[in-house]
C-alpha cells in the first residue's frame, strides 16, 4: 500500500483484516476507535492470522516488541499504529 494512505482507508482495510476473525462489528464496518478488539474475539489463537493479514495488506513487518496487548486492545490504537508505521517506512 502507498505511504500517503488516509486514516479512513487504513481503518477500512483493518476492518477487512478483522473480518472472519472478530465477531460482530468488523464485517459490518461498525468499528470505532474505542472498540475493544479482545471483546470482539481477537485472542492468542487468531492473533497470528491478524498480524499476517496486516503485514500483507500494508506491506509492513511487525516486530515482537511492537505486538503488545495494549496495541490490539482498541481499534483506534491499531489504526494509529499502522498509520505511524507506514509513515516511518
N, C-alpha and C positions, 0 to 999 in steps of 0.2 A: 504494500500500500504506500501511497505517497506521503511525504512528510507534512504537507500542508492540509491534511485531512481535518475536517471540523470536529468539534466536540460532539455534535449531533451525529455525525457519521460514525464516530468511534462508538458512541452509545448504541446505535442501531446494529453495528457489526458485533459488538459484545453480546447483545441480546440474541443474535443469531448463534453465536458460540455457545450460549447457555441453553438454547433450545434443545430439548430432549434430555438434558442433564438436570435442569431445575424444574420444579413443579410450579404450575400456575402461571404467573405473570410473564415469564420470559417469552413464551410463544405469542402472547397477545400484544407484546410491546408495551406493557404497562409498568415497567420497572422505573422507579425514580431513584434519585441519589441516595435516599435513606433506606432503600430496600435491602434487607439483610439476606445475603445470598445463602447463608447457612440455614436460615428458616425456609428457604425455597428447596432445600435438599442437597446443596453443594456440600460434599464431605470428603474424607480421605479416599474414599473409593472412586469418586468421579473427578477429583481434583486433577490428576494427571491428564485426563482427557481434555478438561477445560484448558489447562496450560498449553497442551499441544495445539488445540484449536486457536488459541490466542496467538501463539508463536507463528502458526501457519498463516493465519489471516492478516496479521500485521507485519510479518517478516521480522519478528523480534526473537531474541534469545533471552529467556528469563533465567536468572541465576538462583541458586538455592537461597542465598541471602535475601533476595527480593521477595521470595514467596513466603510471606508470613500470613498468619491467620487474620491479622489486622487488615492486610491488603484486600482480602476476599470477604471481609465482614460486611462491607457496604458497597453497593453498586457504584456509587459516586466516587469512592476511593479508587476502584478499579479503573473507571473511566479516566480519572485524573492521572493515575499511574501510567496508563498506556499513552496518553497524550504527552506526558513529560518524557517518557522513554523514547517515543518517536522523535521528539524534538532534539533529544540528546544524541541520536544516532545519525 
